[in-house]
Amino acid sequence: MRKYSLIVSFVILIICAFLSNTPVYATETEFSEPKLVVSSYEIIEGTVANGEEFTIKVYLSNMNQHVTAYNVVTSMTSANNNVVIVDGKSNTVYFDIIEPGNTVDFTMRLKMLDLDNNGLAVVSFVSTCYNPNGYENNMESRLTLTAEDQAQLDIPSITVSENAVVGANALVSVRYSNTGDSKLSNIKMKIEGNIEEGQKVAELGNLEADAQKYTDYYVTFTEDGEQALNISFEYQDKVGNIHEISGYEYSLNVYPYVVSEDSEYILDTEKIKLGMKEVYMLIVGGVLLLALMVAGIIKISPNYRKKTRK
């Protein structure tokens, strides 16, 4: 009997030793709360600026690697209500479940009503969810939205000549202004068309906020007929971003410089030109005519007659 008792005790010791070395895996219910945070965001359309609308894409992550979040409700709010939902949409989104370590995303169309003096606005996303045991959890993530530079080039007017001549200057006049609140740099006017290559980019320089300039620029056409000019603009804001404005298209008639007899055009600039020989002959003839007139005046004067009688 004593022998069997020792054997049983030995077996029990072995089992206890085995159990003490076996890892104990925790179940997700032992971790009480999911951890929902806004892990990132991006502005996919529009501009973060006073009075402007924009679309924000938000990435919501469950940072807890063990606990599932159920019945997730996330709402957007902002300090002083300076960022609001547009188009009558809801400021709340819902997800049935967010698995441990997973990320979901959603978009909202917002409008910026006011920014602080530093060009910032704080937006909060408050998430309510339940853990597997049915306990409610509330979490908040705050985003600080930085306003984009509001420098903006405006083109109130562009004037292009209706007619031109191949090889002669054609006028392009442009009035441009900075309607933003910071300086614009490296403003360029780009012109596409059958003009000389060196004239396709005009450097317009810089423009301070609320300033306006007017520039006359000349181009030379290389082909005749009905010609098109496509004009666009490029400029740089204070943070170095490059912006472009396009869509200005113009059409004008370009006449040939030398007109052949069978040409449909009636303009012939060569006919109004005088060569150097003709100009020289006109000058000599004028001098001779003036000399004859002076001689005639002297001959008929009284003093001249008295001298000749003596």
C-alpha positions, 0 to 999 in steps of 0.5 A: 500500500505504501508503494502505491502511495509513493507512486501516486505522489510521484505522478502528482508531482510530475503533473504539477511540474508539467502544468507549472511550465505550460503557458496560460493563454489569456482570453480576450474577455480578460482585457476589458476595453478596446482601444479606438483611436484616429490613427491618421487622416487625409484631405482628399478634396477641397481646401482647409481654409476659412469659408471653404468646404473639404472632404476628410478621410479618417482612419479609425484603428482598434489598437488593442490586439486582443479585444474586439469592439462592437457597435462602434459609433463615432461622432465628429465635433469641433471647438466653438463649432468652427468646423461643421458638416455640410449637405445636411449629412450626419456627423456620426458613423457606425460600424458593427465590429472592429477586430483587434488590430484592425483599421476602418475608414470613413469620409465626411464633407466638412466646412471651415467657418473660422480658424484661430490666429495660427490658422488652426482648427481642432476637430474631435472624434468621440467613439462609443463601443462595447467590449465582449462582456457588454461593457460600454467604453468611450474614447476621444481622438483630437485632430488639429487641422492646419489651414492651407496657404490661401495665396491665390492668383486671379486673372480679371482680364486678358486681351489678345489682338484680333488680327496679326501678321506673320513676323510682326508683333501681336499684343497680349495684355493681361491683368492679374491680381493676388486675392490671397493673404500672402505673397505669390512667387515665380508667376509665369504666363505660358502661351501655346501656339504657332509662335516663336519658341522663345516667347512661349513663357513670360516671367511675370515675377512676384506679387504681394497680397492684395496687389494687382499688375498689368502687363503688355506682352508681344508674340510673333506668329510663325504661320498664317491663317486662323491661329489659336493661342492657349494661355495658362499661368503658374505660380508658387505660394509661400510654402513652395506649392506650385499652382496652375490656372488654365483654360484661356483660349483665343483665336485670331486671323494671321495674315502672311507677310508677303502676299502672292497674286492668288492669295485670298488675303489683301494685305501686302506690306511690301507695297508700302515700303520704300527702298533706300534708292527711292528715299535718296532720290526724294531727298535730292529732289527736295534739296534742288527744289528748295535751291530753285525757290531761294534763287527765284526769291533773290532774283525778284527782290528790290535790292537785287534789282538795284545792284544789277542796275548799277 
